[in-house]
Amino acid sequence: MQRKAFTLIELLVVIAIIAILAAILFPVFAQAKNAAKGAQSLSNVKQLATASIMYSGDADDQFAAQYVDQITYGWQSSWMMITLPYVKSYGIFKDPNDSVRTTTSYDSGPKVSYVANGVLSGDCSGAAGTFWKFRGVIAFNGDPNYGAANWYENATRSQTSITNVADTVLFATRSGTPKGTDHDSAANKMEGAYGSWTAVFQGPSSSDAKGQGGVLPGQAGDPFFKAPDPTYKGFIDRYYAGNSPVAFADGHAKSMKPEATVDMGGGVTDGNAGGCFGKRYLNKWDALR
């Protein structure tokens, strides 16, 4: 009886075909997996936006501030802990692609991938005693019951005071702090967009910007009082086909390119990358535009 078997050539052909199919399919699987992570991240920021709006409903229309009561200065009074009862899960604060370690020698409090809009912009009118003004939504520090809470004007924002809630950024995604800043995650100083310092994006503070530029696209070099540099990408994550999940002050969320959150062309024309309010560059980050 003759025994049937594959020849060596046939086996090599089959192996080659399998290898080719794997080379074709594995990237497709990776893209599908990343798309699923993108959907999860978008759901996360939407839930955070919903939680923040629910909080404002219970707090006389006021969004959370980073240190809402000014009594406890630490992560216990951060916007994450204030809104945690409304989401009931720490996992909501972490992007699926955020691989930053959860512990370092500076470890304290929960880690978070999403950063709140607390941007500052300058009052460049020349009026005495004025400079930085709060133009975002979730303040780095302050409660209106206590007045201004820092050396710049700063207090939490009411929902009804926002000019265009459907087009004002509430949360964006930033899984690491910029290199060279006070909380450089690459230097293991403070990982993630974590907590008491960098879970609120201000702009001109040293924890957000130093040397090479700011967090937002276009804010290179001297990132605030010059025309924006369109080649500078900033530090908002682009994990999902160049896009990033962004939540808005009315509660909706969408995946978009970080450049779409600012007015690059307007900033170039005005010669200003958000340093003076009343200019166009800050665009969706400016709650009072």
Secondary structure, DSSP 4 states (H G I P E B T S, - for coil): -PPP---HHHHHHHHHHHHHHHHHHHHHHHHHHHHHHHHHHHHHHHHHHHHHHHHHHHTTTBPP-TTSSSSS-SGGGSHHHHHHHHH--GGGGS-TT----S--TT--S---SEEEE--EEE-TT--TT--EEE-SSS-SS--GGG---SSS---PPBGGG-S-GGGSEEEEE--SPPTTSTT-GGGTSS-TT-HHHHSEE-SSSTTT--SSB-SSTT-BSS-SSS---TT---SS--TBTTBEEEEETTS-EEEE-GGGGS-HHHHHHHT-SSSBTTSSTTGGG-TT-
